[in-house]
């Protein structure tokens, strides 16, 4: 915690750019060394202006102490660019954030096929349907969906991913404790519970307009590729696409009608060489060889956009005087884990053993019982469902669809 306060001090100094902080860290190695350097010495840092060096004469740690206290109260974690968990693919961009604030569970991004899905806030019904479908298909087939949680395309894609039971990462233009827009509160809470919220801004920071173009480099930097679903000529989504290209990442776009203003940006991206994406697998097939244990093509019926389905209400009538004979349940196939593991991974085996054939198990409970991170539980359950060993029984809950040999009658 003592070292963290210097990271917070350096990143929270008003007027100091992220690029200036990177130059200082390149020269001094750590924020603590920057803190104890005198102004004259700091002014010799190549690329740093005298005015920026003067800002560093403010040695007060009051602001940093307050931010750290806010983080402790709000269950917010901090991730510095020197931490082992900091994604290498983000560290490799030209202007990586020196410090990230987070809420939820941080995945190992470098081991995940993370795909950014972005688009305009002022979207059409066509754009909303496409965003929801793409989010659902990407998550259902093993990708981590990254976006900005804005209204419109971003929110629709993240809702689709959540509906598929996938892991989502939202990069915010304000503090991770600030819900914006307000109507996305439920989406915010769902992502915090099952995914991760990230920001380079301290808790309590309001989402100012200038923050959003800056945060877009993080969305693309965390991802293998960026998908633009719907974007007019002037759109923040195109900033994300251009950032991705600058970072050497792939860009895909959903085509739209040639006379639709909301699709002009997407159609131009495709004209200029972006990949055309009409399904989630159009994107994920490119990375399947790199992530064979993560990505799996699947035939699926994409549900309508909306909230995750709720368990059906009990509409049964009162029991008659003479109850009918109970229906015979079909026998489930038997899986003998001692003799045949069917190429299952250790994570999948652990989950098969804790799942029940009748009582649904929530993903959080599965993580607790197996000791696995939620992101790995979600990934393994997706594969088990595709392979027919598990079945979704409700929002983020599963049952096993095979009997284990030990459960077989007479065994």
N, C-alpha and C positions, 0 to 999 in steps of 0.2 A: 504493500500500500504506500510505503514511503516513496518508492521510486515512481509509482503511478502519479503522484501529485505533481511531479515535474513534467510528465507528459501532458497532464491537463493544463498546467501553467503555460506551457509552450503553445498548445493548440488553442487556448482560450484567450490569448492576448489579442485585443482588438486591433485591427489594422494590419496584422501580419498574415501574408498569404501562405497557402499551403506549400507553394514552391519555395518560398523563403525558408520554411521550416525544414524542408527536405535538404536544402543546401547547408543549413546549419548542422543537421544530423550527419550529413556526409563528411563535414569537416571535424565535428567534435565527437561524434559517436553516440552520444546520449543526451537527452534533455537536461539531465543533472549537470553535465559538463557545460552545456550552454548557459544554464542558470548561473553558474559560478564564474563564468568568463566576464571580464570587464568590457565596457562599451567600446573602448579603443580597439581592443583585440577583435571584438565581434565585427567591427566596421571593416576589417581586413578580409572578411569572408567574400570570396568571389561571387558576384551576382547579387550581393546584398547592398541595398542603397543606404546612405547615411541615416535617412529617416527610419528605415526599418531597424537598423542597428540601435537607434535611440529608443524605439519601442521596447527593446529588451532590457532597458535600464529599470523597468518596472519589476521589482523583485517580490512584490506582494504575493503571498500564497493564499490570501483570503478567498479569492474567487475559486481557486482550485479546491480548497477545503470544502467550500459550499457545494460545488458540483459533485465531489465525491460523496458527500452526505446525501445529496439528492439521489445519487445512484444506489446507495445502500438502502434508502427508504423505498425506492421504486423497483428493487430487484433488477437493476440494470447492470450488465457486465461491461467491462472495457477491454478492448483488444488493440494493442499497439502493433505497429508494423514490424517490431522485432520479436513478437510472440511466435511460438512454433505453430499455433493454430491460425495465424494470419494467412489467408490464401496466397500461395505463390503466384497464381495467375493474376491476382489483383496487384501484388507487389511489383510485378513486371511491367505495369503500364507506366507511361511517362510521368503521371502526376498522382501517385497513389495516396489515399488519405493516411495521414500519420497516425491517427487514432480513430477508432470506431466505437460507438456505443451500441449496445445490443440488448434485446429483450427476447427471451425464448431460448431455443436450442440451436447452437451454431453447428452446422454440418461441416464436414471436411470437404470444402468446395472442390479442392483439387482432385478428389476421388469421385466426384459427382458429375453427371452430364447436366450441367445447369444451362437452361435456355431462358434468355430474357424475352418477355412478351410485352410489347409497348404499343401505344397508339394514342389517338386523339381523345380528349375529354368530350368533345362535341361530336360523338359518333352517331352513326345511323343504326337502325335495327339490324341491318345486315352485318355491320361491324360488331355489334354486341353478340350476335349469334356465332360469328366466326371466332371471336376472342374466347367465348365460353367453350366452344368446341375444341379449339387449339389447346387451351389450358387443361381441359379434361383429358384429351388424348395424350398430350405430352406427359402429364403426371401418371396417367394410367399405364403408360409404357415405360416408366422408370426414370423420367427426368425430374430434376428440381426446377420449378418455375420461379423465375425472378422477375419482379416488376416494381412499380412505384406506388401501388395502392391508391392511385388517383381515381377519380370517378371516370366512367366511360370504359375504354378498352382495358386499362390496367385492372380495374376492379373486376370486370367480367372474366378476364383470364384467370385471376387468382381464385375467384369463386368456383370456376370450372375445375381448377386443380384441387381445391379443397373437397369438392363434391366427389372427385375421383379418389379421395383418400391420400393425396400426394403431399409432399413437403414443399412449402412455399417460403420464399425470402422476399421481404418488402424493404426497399431502400427509400427512406423518407427524406423530405425536404425540410423537416423540422426535428425537434427532439423526439426520441422514441417513446416518450410519454405523452406526446401531443397527437390527438386523433384529428386527422385532416384528410378529406373533408369530414364534417361531423356525421353525415349520413352513413359513413363507412365504419361506424363504431363496432358493429357486430363482426364485420370483416377483420378489423384490427384485432379484436379479441380472439377470433378463431386462429389468425396467423400467430399471435403471441402464444397461444396454447399448443399449437401443433407444428409451428415453423419458427421463423426468426424475423424480427424487425431490426433494421440497422440504420444508423445515421452517423455522419461525422460531426453533427451538431450536439452540444450538451443538452441535457434534460431541460425542458421548459422553453427551448428555442421555438419561436413562432415560425411557421413555414412561409417565409418571405418569397416573393416572386423570383428574386435572383438566385435562390438556393436550388431551384429545380434543374436548371441547365447544368449546374455544377455537379449535382448528385448523379446525373445521367451517366457520367463516366464510370461511376461505381457499379451501376446496374450492368453496363456492358462489360466492365472489367471482371466481374464475378462470373461471367457467362462464357460458354464456348461460342455461342452465337446469339444474335439478337433477331427477333421476329417482329416486324412491323405489320400490324393487322389492318389499321386504317389510319391514314394521315393525309391531311391537305398539304398544300404547298408550304405553308408556314406552320410547323408542328414541332413540339418538343421531342416527339418520337423520332423525327429525322435527325435531331441532335444526337440522340442515343445511337442511331444507325451510323452516323458519321464518326462518332467516338469509337464505335466497334471497329470500323474500318481502319481508323488511325492506330488502334491497338492490335491490328493484325487478326481480328476475329471475323467470323463469317456473318453475313447478313442475309436474311430471308424476308420475303414479303408476301402477303396475301393479295392476290389480284382483285381488282374491283371493276365495276362498269366504267367504260372509257369516258362517259359523260358525267360521272359522279365526282363532285369537288372533293369529297372526303377521301377518295382513292387516288387522287393525282400523285401524291407523294409515293405511295406504294407502287403504282404502275411505272413511275419513273425509275424507282430503285431497280425493278425487274428489268426494265429496258437497259439500265446501265450495268447489269451483271449480277444483281442480287438473285439468290435462289428463289424460285417460285414455290410456295408452300400451299398446298391444298389439303394437307393432312399433317398431323403431328409426326407421322413416320417419314414423311418427305424430308424432315429435318433430322430426325434421330437416326435414320439409316446411314447418314454420313458418319456418325460417331459410334455405330454399333461395334465395329472391330476394336475400338479403343475401350469400350465399356461393355463387354459381352455379358458380364454378370449383372449389369444394371439395366440394360435396355433390351426389351423384348417386344416384338411386334404382336399386336393383339387385335382380334376382331371384337368390336364392341358396339353397343348401342348408346350413343351419347344422350343423356337425359336432357330435358328442357332446362334452360337457365332458371335459376332460383335458389332458394335456400336448400340445404341438404335435406333429403327426405326424412320425415319423422316416422317413428314406429307407428304402425297402424293401430287405431283404437280397437278395443275389444267390442265387436258388434254382435257377439253371440247372443242368442236368445236364452231365457231361463231354461234350466235343465228340465226335461220332461220327467214324468213319474218313473218311466222305465228307460234308463239311458241306453242309447244305441251301442252296439258293439264297437269298440275302438277300431279305427282303421289300422290295418297292418302297415307298419312303416317299411319302406323298401330297404333291403340290406345294403349297407355301404361296402365298398371294396375294402379289402384288408391290405395293409402295408406292414411288412415285416422289416423293421429298421435294423435288426441284427443281421439279416441276410442280404437285404437289397435296399440300398439308400437312394437309388434312382438318380444319382448325381446331385443330391441335395447338398447345399452348403451348410456349414456349421450353424449359421444364423437361422436358416430354414428348418434345420433339424430341431434346434432349441424351441422354435415357435410351434412346430408340429406337436411337440411333447406337452406344451402348456395349453394349447387350444383344446376345446371340448367340442364334441359333435352336436350338443344340444344347447348348452348355455353360452351365449355370445361373450366374447372377451374383448374389452376395449383395448385399443392400441397402447394407451398409457399403462394399463395394467399388465399387458404383455411385456412392455419394456421393463417394468418393475420386477416381474417374475423371472425374466431371462437375464436381467442385468445388461441388456443391450440399449444403446441410444435409440431414441424414438425414430430418428431418420433411418437407421438400419432395420428397425422393426417394420416401418412402412415399406421400405424397399423389398424386404424378404416376403412380406405378406402379398405384395403385388405379384411377385413371381409365383408364389404358392397358389394364388387365385388363378393366374393364367394357366398354370400346369394342372389345375383341378384338385389340389389338395386342401384348399380353403375356399370359403365363400363369404362375401360380405353380407352381414345380417342387419345392418343399420349404419348410421353415421359413425365411422371409425370403430366398428366392431365386427368381429369375424367368428366363424365357427369352422371346425375341421370337417372335411367331407370324406374322410377315410377313417376306417377303424385301424388302430394299431394292433399288432399281433397279440399283445398281452391282453387286449380287450375282447379278442375273439372267443366265442363260447367254446368251452372245453379245452382251452389252451392252458 
